[in-house]
Structure formats: structure tokens, C-alpha cells
Amino acid sequence: MSGENAIRLLLADDHPVVRAGLRAVLDTEPDFRVASEAATAEEAVALAAAGGFDVVLMDLQFGPGQGMHGSEATAAITAAPDGPRVLILTTYDSDADILAAVEAGASGYLLKDAPPQELAGAVRTAAAGRSALAPSVAHRLMDRMRTPAEALTRRELEVLQWVGEGLSNLQISKKLFLSQATVKSHLVHIYAKLGVDSRTSAVAAATARRLIRR
């Protein structure tokens, strides 16, 4: 395929080795062109805003102290009227990560152990404006839809993720711009849905069910 018609890609990942590996795989596809790379989420947002890309392959976690999260970058990129599609490529498959990415506007969600052909297919699907989900991710989303009353909401997952990080209710309220009473209310609902009665048990149950990342 000519360069003018190729799907132009931006690789956003903080690990140079991962970016090099992705480039090596994607460069074998005649209809792809890796146009640029970004080592931080902020850099990915700036490059995407400048134009020239059809699909951004976005990692979720850019390392401690590196600022913007991949979901935040995804929301910023997809908010632009003519912004590129964003395909999440990560090692995390928790409900909290998946929901955050989908709600941010990601066109797809793949895990980094996906076979090269699955990755290539997902890129083409995202470029065409359709959804591309790893089978395990699609299964988790379907499970949530089958039992909506038992599923933790996006906000409940956020609260529980911070509980798992060891934050107090006061610290969580400041992180999420909520009142402490609202945080406590979320915890009550979380305990009821998970069938537990403590913060420790809630984190253990959610981790075992891959609702949050540890």
C-alpha cells in the first residue's frame, strides 16, 4: 500500500524496548506506517493534537511519577473532533482499567500478549471506526452486563482501587473530589456487592476477581 493510504500509527509506551518490539511487528504489515513514538502520555496527547495519525497504540501505565495516565490521555485525544482512534495495549485487564479506558473513548482494548495477527487486525478495526476488544476483555464486559446489580460502578472501582493503594477515606475524597460521606457511602455499596465487611476483605475479593489492579 502506498504511504499516502497507509494507516498512520503513533506508539505511546514508556518502555523503549516495547516500542521497538511493536515497531518491528507493525512494520511487517504493508498497510501500516509507524509515524512516531511517545514515551509519555503527555507527549502522546501533544503529538496526536498536531495531527498526522489514524490510530494511537496507548499503554495505560507510564511508570510512577510520570504524570498523566493512559486513560486520561485517551480522553484528551478522543475529545478532539478529528482526533485519531485510540487502541489500548496494556498488561492490565482489571474491570477498573477496562471501564476507565472504554469510558475515555478508546476504540479497542488489547493485552500485550496478543498474537501479532490479532494486534494487526485490531489496528485495522480501530482505524475503520469499529470496536476491537481482546476476547478476555469482551468476556468481562459481557459478565458485567449480565449481572448489572452485582457489578461495581466505575466510581466504586476507583474508590476501591485507592483503598487498595492504602489511602484513607480523607485522602480518597481529595483524590476524587468527593466528600468523605460520599466515599463512605461508596464503601458501603462495595461491601454489600462483594459480600464483605472490611476494607482488607474488599481489596482481597476484588483483586481475586480482577476487578482492581494490584
N, C-alpha and C positions, 0 to 999 in steps of 0.2 A: 504493500500500500504506500502511496506517496506520502511524503512528510506533511503535505497540506491537509490530508484527510485522516492522518493517524490520530488515535486517541492520546491526547497530551496528558502526562501524569506528573503529579508532584508527590514525592515521597517525604513524609513527615515522621521522623523517628529519631530519638536522641542517641541511638547506637550506630556508629559508622559501619560496623560490620553487618548489622541488619540491613541498613540501606544498600550496602554493596551487594548483599545477597539478593535483595529484592530486584535491584537493577539488573543483575546477571540473569535472573529468571525472566523478568519482563522484557528485557531486550531481545529475547529469543522469539518474541511474538511480532510478526511483521506489521501488525496494525497498531502497535503501541510505540510511543516515544516518551521516554523519561526526560521531561523537560527541565526539572530542577529538583533540589532536595532541601529539606529544612531540618535543623537539629533541635528546634524548639517549637512549641505550639504558637508562640507569638510570631515567630518567623514565618510559619506556615500561613497564618492569617494575613500577614503583610504581603507575601508573595501571591496568595490567592486573590487578594484585592487588586493587585496590579494587572491581573488577567493573564490569559495565555494557557489556561489549564482546563481540562474537561473533567478529570477525576483526581481527587486528593486521597492518597492512602494514608490514613491517620492513625497513629498509635494513641492509646489512651493515657498512659502514664509516662511523663517525660523526666522522671527522676526527682528526688527530694530537692526542694529549694529552687526548682526550675520554673516556678510561676504557673502559668495557665495550664489547665487540664485539657486533655484531648476533646472532651465533650464540650467544654467552653469554646474551644477553637472551632469545633464543628458548628456550633450555634452561630458564631460570628461569621463564618464562611457562608453558611447556607442562608443567612439573613439577607445577603446581597441579592438584588433582583436577577442578575445574570451570573451568579456565583457558580463555581464548579460543583459537581456532586462529591460527596464525601463517603468513602468506604472505610469503615473502621477495621483495622488489622491489629489484633492485640492477643495477649496471652490470657486475658481475663474473660470469664464467661459467667460472672455472677449476675443475678437479676438487677442489682443496683447499677452495675456498669452498662448492661444492655439497655435498660429503660432510660438511663441518662442519655445515652447515645442516640437512641431512637427519637426521644423527645427533642433532642437538639437538632434533628433534621437529617441524620445520617441516612444515606440510601442503602447501606448494607453493613453487615457486621460479620467478619470472618475471624477465625483464630489463626495464629501464626503457624500452626502445624498443618494448615490446609495444603493439599497437593497442588503443585503448580497449575494444573489444568483447571482446578476449582477456582484458584485465585484469578486466572485469566478470564474465566467465564464470568466471575463476579464483577470484574472491572468492566467488561463489555455490557453486562446487565445494568450496572450503575450508570454507565455513560449513556445508555439508552433511556434513562429516567425511570427504571424499574427497581424493585427491591431485591437485594441479594443477601440472603441470610444463610449462615452456616446451618446445617441440619440440626445440630445440637441447640443452637440459639433459637431456631424456629420452634423446636420442640418445647423449649422452656416458655416461650411466649404463648404457645398453644395451651400449655398446662395452666398458665395464669388466666387465660380466657375461660377455661373450663370450670375453674373454681374461683371466681372473682371475689366472693365473700371472704375467702381464706387468704387471698393474696395480699401481701403488704403493698401499700401505695408507694409511689416514688418518694414522697416526703418521709414516710415511715422508714423506708430503706436508708434514706440519707441520715436520719436520726440514729438508726441502729448502727450504721457504718461508723459514725463518730463515737458512739458508745464503745464500739469495738476498738477504737483507737485510744480509749481511756479517758475521753473528755467527760467533764461533769455536765449536769443539766445547764448550768450557767454558761459554761464555755460553748456548749452546743447552741444555746439560744443566741449567743453573739455571732457564731459562725453562720447560722441560717437566718438571722434577723427575725427571730421569733421570741415570744415571751416565754419565761420559764414554765408558766402554766400550760402553754401550748405544747411544749416539749414533754411535760409530764403526761398530758393527755395522749400524745402520740405513743408514749411508752406503755400506757395502759392498754391501748388498742393492740400494740405489738405483742404484749404478754398474752392477751386473750387469743390472738390468732395463732401464736406459736405454742400455746398451752404451757407457758412457763410462769414463774413468779419472781424472777430476779434478772438483773442486768447480765450477770455472768451466764445464766442459763439461756437467756435470749440470744446472746452472742454465739454461744456454743451451738444452739439449734440452728441459727441462721447460717452459720459457717458450714455446718454439716450438710445443709440443704443447698449450699452455694447461692444463698440469697445475697450475701455480702462477701467482700474480699478480705482475706486475712494474709 
